[in-house]
Amino acid sequence: MTLHTGYLDRLKHDGAPAALFRVIDQLFELPAVNVTELIQRLGVSKPTAGSYIKRLEKLDILREQTGRERDRDWIAPEIVRIIEIEAPHT
């Protein structure tokens, strides 16, 4: 919950659009995203989806994972870390 609140505070201080607050909620369900998914989830254009991802990168919420120039995926590393810590180890 603390991380979620921190992310929302970052967005508020950055003057982010309301759609990005929804992206944060979705990242806590699935901490990975790509441009195509944002287009589908939010009903935004490709340039808008790309700008949202860039903004979340700038705010240190997302990090590009693939190293490719096309068909890239981003993760929320802090969320992934929490999942790994809290996941039951077998």
CYANA upper distance limits for C-alpha pairs under 8 A (distance plus 0.5 A):
  1 MET  CA      5 THR  CA      6.67
  2 THR  CA      6 GLY  CA      6.59
  3 LEU  CA      7 TYR  CA      6.68
  3 LEU  CA     79 ILE  CA      8.46
  4 HIS  CA      8 LEU  CA      6.82
  4 HIS  CA     24 ILE  CA      8.02
  4 HIS  CA     25 ASP  CA      8.36
  4 HIS  CA     28 PHE  CA      8.45
  5 THR  CA      9 ASP  CA      6.64
  6 GLY  CA     10 ARG  CA      6.75
  7 TYR  CA     11 LEU  CA      6.87
  7 TYR  CA     24 ILE  CA      7.77
  7 TYR  CA     61 ILE  CA      7.73
  8 LEU  CA     12 LYS  CA      6.68
  8 LEU  CA     21 PHE  CA      7.16
  8 LEU  CA     24 ILE  CA      8.04
  9 ASP  CA     13 HIS  CA      6.64
 10 ARG  CA     14 ASP  CA      6.66
 10 ARG  CA     59 LEU  CA      7.43
 11 LEU  CA     15 GLY  CA      6.65
 11 LEU  CA     16 ALA  CA      5.67
 11 LEU  CA     20 LEU  CA      8.13
 11 LEU  CA     21 PHE  CA      7.83
 11 LEU  CA     59 LEU  CA      8.43
 12 LYS  CA     16 ALA  CA      6.68
 16 ALA  CA     20 LEU  CA      7.07
 16 ALA  CA     21 PHE  CA      8.49
 17 PRO  CA     21 PHE  CA      7.99
 18 ALA  CA     22 ARG  CA      7.54
 19 ALA  CA     23 VAL  CA      7.04
 19 ALA  CA     42 LEU  CA      7.55
 20 LEU  CA     24 ILE  CA      6.87
 20 LEU  CA     52 TYR  CA      7.47
 21 PHE  CA     25 ASP  CA      7.09
 22 ARG  CA     26 GLN  CA      6.78
 23 VAL  CA     27 LEU  CA      6.63
 24 ILE  CA     28 PHE  CA      7.22
 25 ASP  CA     29 GLU  CA      7.56
 26 GLN  CA     30 LEU  CA      6.71
 26 GLN  CA     31 PRO  CA      8.02
 27 LEU  CA     31 PRO  CA      4.74
 27 LEU  CA     32 ALA  CA      7.02
 27 LEU  CA     33 VAL  CA      8.20
 27 LEU  CA     76 ALA  CA      7.59
 27 LEU  CA     79 ILE  CA      8.39
 28 PHE  CA     79 ILE  CA      7.36
 31 PRO  CA     75 ILE  CA      6.10
 31 PRO  CA     76 ALA  CA      5.79
 31 PRO  CA     77 PRO  CA      8.31
 31 PRO  CA     79 ILE  CA      6.90
 31 PRO  CA     80 VAL  CA      7.02
 32 ALA  CA     73 ASP  CA      7.38
 32 ALA  CA     74 TRP  CA      6.07
 32 ALA  CA     75 ILE  CA      4.78
 32 ALA  CA     76 ALA  CA      6.88
 33 VAL  CA     37 GLU  CA      6.83
 33 VAL  CA     38 LEU  CA      7.69
 33 VAL  CA     73 ASP  CA      6.30
 33 VAL  CA     74 TRP  CA      5.86
 33 VAL  CA     75 ILE  CA      6.92
 34 ASN  CA     38 LEU  CA      6.99
 34 ASN  CA     71 ASP  CA      8.21
 34 ASN  CA     72 ARG  CA      6.84
 34 ASN  CA     73 ASP  CA      5.27
 34 ASN  CA     74 TRP  CA      6.60
 35 VAL  CA     39 ILE  CA      6.75
 35 VAL  CA     46 LYS  CA      7.31
 35 VAL  CA     49 ALA  CA      6.11
 35 VAL  CA     50 GLY  CA      6.56
 35 VAL  CA     53 ILE  CA      8.09
 35 VAL  CA     72 ARG  CA      8.40
 35 VAL  CA     73 ASP  CA      8.38
 36 THR  CA     40 GLN  CA      6.83
 36 THR  CA     46 LYS  CA      8.06
 36 THR  CA     49 ALA  CA      8.47
 37 GLU  CA     41 ARG  CA      6.42
 38 LEU  CA     42 LEU  CA      6.15
 38 LEU  CA     43 GLY  CA      7.95
 38 LEU  CA     44 VAL  CA      7.78
 38 LEU  CA     49 ALA  CA      6.25
 39 ILE  CA     43 GLY  CA      5.64
 39 ILE  CA     44 VAL  CA      5.46
 39 ILE  CA     45 SER  CA      6.56
 39 ILE  CA     46 LYS  CA      6.83
 39 ILE  CA     49 ALA  CA      6.52
 40 GLN  CA     44 VAL  CA      7.98
 44 VAL  CA     48 THR  CA      6.59
 44 VAL  CA     49 ALA  CA      6.79
 45 SER  CA     49 ALA  CA      6.66
 46 LYS  CA     50 GLY  CA      6.60
 47 PRO  CA     51 SER  CA      6.66
 48 THR  CA     52 TYR  CA      6.68
 49 ALA  CA     53 ILE  CA      6.86
 50 GLY  CA     54 LYS  CA      6.75
 51 SER  CA     55 ARG  CA      6.61
 52 TYR  CA     56 LEU  CA      6.76
 53 ILE  CA     57 GLU  CA      6.65
 53 ILE  CA     62 LEU  CA      7.88
 54 LYS  CA     58 LYS  CA      6.64
 55 ARG  CA     59 LEU  CA      6.77
 56 LEU  CA     60 ASP  CA      6.82
 56 LEU  CA     61 ILE  CA      5.76
 56 LEU  CA     62 LEU  CA      6.01
 57 GLU  CA     61 ILE  CA      6.24
 57 GLU  CA     62 LEU  CA      5.22
 57 GLU  CA     63 ARG  CA      6.40
 61 ILE  CA     76 ALA  CA      6.14
 61 ILE  CA     77 PRO  CA      8.03
 61 ILE  CA     78 GLU  CA      8.18
 62 LEU  CA     74 TRP  CA      6.42
 62 LEU  CA     75 ILE  CA      5.87
 62 LEU  CA     76 ALA  CA      5.09
 62 LEU  CA     77 PRO  CA      7.40
 63 ARG  CA     74 TRP  CA      5.77
 63 ARG  CA     75 ILE  CA      5.97
 63 ARG  CA     76 ALA  CA      6.85
 63 ARG  CA     77 PRO  CA      7.45
 64 GLU  CA     72 ARG  CA      7.54
 64 GLU  CA     73 ASP  CA      6.45
 64 GLU  CA     74 TRP  CA      4.74
 64 GLU  CA     75 ILE  CA      6.99
 65 GLN  CA     72 ARG  CA      7.73
 65 GLN  CA     73 ASP  CA      6.18
 65 GLN  CA     74 TRP  CA      5.75
 65 GLN  CA     75 ILE  CA      6.93
 66 THR  CA     72 ARG  CA      6.21
 66 THR  CA     73 ASP  CA      6.49
 66 THR  CA     74 TRP  CA      8.15
 67 GLY  CA     72 ARG  CA      7.85
 68 ARG  CA     72 ARG  CA      6.47
 75 ILE  CA     80 VAL  CA      8.24
 76 ALA  CA     80 VAL  CA      6.84
 77 PRO  CA     81 ARG  CA      6.55
 78 GLU  CA     82 ILE  CA      6.91
 79 ILE  CA     83 ILE  CA      6.79
 80 VAL  CA     84 GLU  CA      6.68
 81 ARG  CA     85 ILE  CA      6.70
 82 ILE  CA     86 GLU  CA      6.56
 83 ILE  CA     87 ALA  CA      6.25
